[in-house]
Amino acid sequence: MFWGKLASINLYGCSPKSIRDSKKIEKYIVELCRLIDMKRFGKALIQRFAEGDLEGYSAMQFIETSSITLHFDETQNRAFIDIFSCKDFNAKKAEKFSKDFFKAKKSNKKVLIRK
């Protein structure tokens, strides 16, 4: 029994086009939720902001059991994805899907179980 699961997924060497396209990011969120069986609550908030090297997209999707957040680093073509849910999900499947979707050269994940 646990209260929640957090999967932090880091992607390196992503396709530059994929992390700079809000429609592609929205599609990723919809497909990820379907894959890991999470029910989205409303539309994802996807915003481009900051300045200089920090400018890029960030996104947040509420799900019935918590949220998914994404941050993209355009200078190094990286993505940082956090999935938190009190409903269990397959973090390994989420990592593989994310790596494939953004065409990343490398990925890693850490999973934290909250009790």
C-alpha positions as CSV (number, residue, x, y, z in Angstrom):
1,M,0.0,0.0,0.0
2,F,1.3,3.4,-0.9
3,W,0.1,7.0,-1.0
4,G,1.7,7.9,-4.3
5,K,4.4,7.2,-6.9
6,L,6.6,9.8,-8.4
7,A,8.6,9.0,-11.6
8,S,11.2,11.6,-12.6
9,I,12.2,11.0,-16.2
10,N,15.2,12.8,-17.7
11,L,15.7,12.8,-21.5
12,Y,19.0,13.9,-23.2
13,G,19.6,14.6,-26.9
14,C,16.0,15.1,-27.8
15,S,14.9,16.1,-31.3
16,P,15.0,19.9,-31.3
17,K,11.8,20.2,-33.2
18,S,9.8,18.0,-30.8
19,I,10.6,20.0,-27.7
20,R,9.9,23.3,-29.5
21,D,6.4,22.5,-30.7
22,S,3.4,23.1,-28.3
23,K,1.1,20.8,-30.4
24,K,3.6,18.0,-30.3
25,I,3.9,18.4,-26.5
26,E,0.1,18.4,-26.1
27,K,0.0,15.2,-28.2
28,Y,2.6,13.6,-26.0
29,I,0.6,14.4,-22.9
30,V,-2.6,12.9,-24.3
31,E,-0.8,9.7,-25.5
32,L,1.2,9.3,-22.3
33,C,-2.0,9.5,-20.2
34,R,-3.7,6.9,-22.4
35,L,-0.6,4.6,-22.2
36,I,-0.3,4.7,-18.4
37,D,-4.1,4.7,-17.9
38,M,-4.5,8.2,-16.3
39,K,-7.6,10.3,-16.7
40,R,-6.8,13.8,-17.7
41,F,-8.6,16.6,-15.8
42,G,-9.1,19.5,-18.2
43,K,-6.6,20.6,-20.9
44,A,-2.9,20.7,-20.3
45,L,-1.4,24.1,-19.6
46,I,1.5,24.6,-22.0
47,Q,3.5,27.9,-21.8
48,R,6.6,29.2,-23.3
49,F,8.4,31.7,-21.1
50,A,11.6,32.9,-19.5
51,E,14.5,34.6,-21.2
52,G,17.8,33.7,-22.8
53,D,19.0,30.2,-22.2
54,L,16.1,29.5,-19.9
55,E,13.4,30.3,-22.5
56,G,11.4,27.3,-23.5
57,Y,8.2,25.3,-22.9
58,S,6.9,24.0,-19.6
59,A,3.6,22.1,-19.3
60,M,1.3,20.8,-16.6
61,Q,-1.5,18.3,-16.9
62,F,-3.8,17.6,-13.9
63,I,-4.8,14.0,-13.8
64,E,-7.6,12.7,-11.5
65,T,-5.0,11.2,-9.2
66,S,-2.5,14.2,-9.3
67,S,-0.4,15.7,-12.1
68,I,2.2,15.5,-14.8
69,T,4.8,18.3,-15.3
70,L,7.3,18.8,-18.1
71,H,10.1,21.2,-18.5
72,F,12.2,21.5,-21.7
73,D,15.8,22.8,-22.0
74,E,16.2,24.0,-25.6
75,T,19.9,24.9,-25.3
76,Q,20.9,21.3,-24.6
77,N,17.8,19.5,-26.0
78,R,16.7,18.0,-22.7
79,A,13.4,17.2,-21.2
80,F,12.5,16.7,-17.5
81,I,9.2,15.0,-16.9
82,D,7.6,14.3,-13.5
83,I,4.6,12.0,-13.1
84,F,3.0,11.8,-9.7
85,S,-0.1,9.7,-9.0
86,C,-1.7,8.0,-6.1
87,K,-2.7,5.4,-8.6
88,D,0.0,3.0,-9.6
89,F,1.5,3.1,-13.1
90,N,4.3,1.6,-15.2
91,A,7.2,4.0,-14.9
92,K,9.4,1.9,-17.2
93,K,6.8,2.0,-19.9
94,A,6.4,5.8,-19.4
95,E,10.2,6.3,-19.7
96,K,10.5,4.2,-22.9
97,F,7.5,6.0,-24.5
98,S,8.9,9.4,-23.6
99,K,12.4,8.6,-25.0
100,D,10.9,7.3,-28.2
101,F,8.4,10.2,-28.6
102,F,11.0,12.9,-28.2
103,K,13.6,10.9,-30.1
104,A,16.0,11.2,-27.2
105,K,19.4,9.6,-27.4
106,K,19.5,8.8,-23.7
107,S,17.2,8.6,-20.8
108,N,17.1,7.8,-17.1
109,K,14.4,7.7,-14.4
110,K,14.1,7.6,-10.7
111,V,11.0,6.4,-8.9
112,L,10.0,7.5,-5.4
113,I,7.2,5.7,-3.5
114,R,5.4,7.8,-0.9
115,K,3.9,5.9,2.0
